[in-house]
């Protein structure tokens, strides 16, 4: 019996070690980005690769270069700080607007009875299923016609349109689970519909709205294609578009700077993710949200 | 009667912002896509706009590039879907127990999910590098399984390399979903199977798998759709190259519309892309109906 227990314990330890090992392998590329960003060039371009930092040569030089707005030999007028601010503006605006519109629309679809409600529901589901990438050509033409190209507002509008179906769908599923009796008692107390939404439904839906909001933030912050098509003025580019150009021009030359800017681009997302982690992980188990 | 009307007005009012945005910025482009696909629209020559009927479609179906891109899309989508779900299942099974710092480990594990395709393209391009890359070091010098390769730059390895990156992006989320599904398996069932002397593999295939069916099916559907429309990751790694080794349908669509400026032809590809995605959803939902939703 004792032998068996030892065997069990050994198996358990082996599995824990295995789990750590697997996770380390999976996050290795992220570690590699971080490591490359703090080591001098001659350590980046060396073979065999060195897997650990050399304490003596670790420096934040690449970060200093990048934050001063320069990358490599590029003498562009606009650099990382500009791109960063553009990304912040885009992601925050898109997220907030999408959350509010989703909340109202979802409430309307679940709790208000009117003709055409079912049709609207189906329409939103259909929009959710249509791949946004296929709409890039007409969206570009439309943006040019409406003079929305080369404006951050244009990117915000199209990003909202592409993410709204998912936002409404997810919020809708959540609101369905809120007991109607709560609402009725508030209405007996004299609240009107709008007050019900803002004072009862909104606070109760926060877990769902955080998940929706995080997905919108992520989709907007990490989006490459749409802003790359709509914006060609350097001054307006968000991080993903701005940085790619440097990466593409100077490939093999400025790895340190490229990775430092990648870290700076990842930090806000990681920060938001860890801050809301409990909600996000919990919300995801409610259903498969993001593709 | 009056309250019913008020209710309807309120309903439409509250849906109005969403409807306006979707109608103008989503449905209208969708209709534009259809009409553009019937013309020879060229962004460089807007003066020569003509209606060509189904000409673009006929041309496209005769074009070998279309069938090649479609084939690549199918290879990419099926590989990414199968690999990401199989690996995720193994990891989820491995981690299906309580241990110290598990939550912390899980948080780390989720990082690739929130990493942008841009950052992963940077990381993997460096790791795939012919002279200094970690991949060549591990494959040829440590494990001795393969000669040094120019992973992203060779016709025979490029597709494999982009599949690895997308699979990597898809892992965390799949592991999370499957882990949650595993937690739902009642302990009594496992215990009684233990009493009967079932092996680990038997327990997996006869008890856990059937109970996880709906989670797995949902995941397969979500994954197929996401992989089929994947653009950013492939584009940032290879631009569809070398040659057209990684040009899947979405990349071909982009090249036609934004590099060759043949937006009429591009729109036709876009229509086919939409139809294919809808067909896939339709088949999967018909096949697995109640489990999927």
Interface residues (C-beta under 8 A of the other chain):
Chain A: X12 X15 X16 X18 X19 X20 X22 X23 X26 X27 X29 X30 X32 X33 X36 X44 X45 X46 X47 X48 X49 X101 X102 X104 X105 X107 X108 X109 X112 X113 X114 X115 X116 X117 X120 X123 X124 X127 X129 X130 X131 X132 X133 X134 X135 X136 X137 X138 X139 X140 X141 X142 X157 X158 X160 X161 X162 X164 X165 X168 X193 X197 X218 X221 X222 X223 X224 X225 X229 X239 X240 X243 X244 X247 X251 X252 X255 X258 X259 X262 X265 X266 X269 X270 X273 X274 X277 X281 X284 X285 X287 X288 X290 X291
Chain B: X7 X8 X10 X11 X12 X14 X15 X17 X18 X19 X21 X22 X24 X25 X26 X27 X28 X29 X30 X32 X33 X36 X91 X94 X95 X97 X99 X105 X106 X107 X108 X109 X110 X111 X112 X114 X115 X116 X117 X118 X119 X120 X121 X122 X123 X124 X125 X126 X127 X129 X131 X132 X133 X134 X137 X141 X168 X171 X172 X173 X176 X177 X180 X218 X219 X222 X223 X225 X226 X228 X229 X231 X232 X235 X236 X250 X253 X254 X257 X258 X263 X266 X267 X270 X271 X273 X274 X277 X278 X281
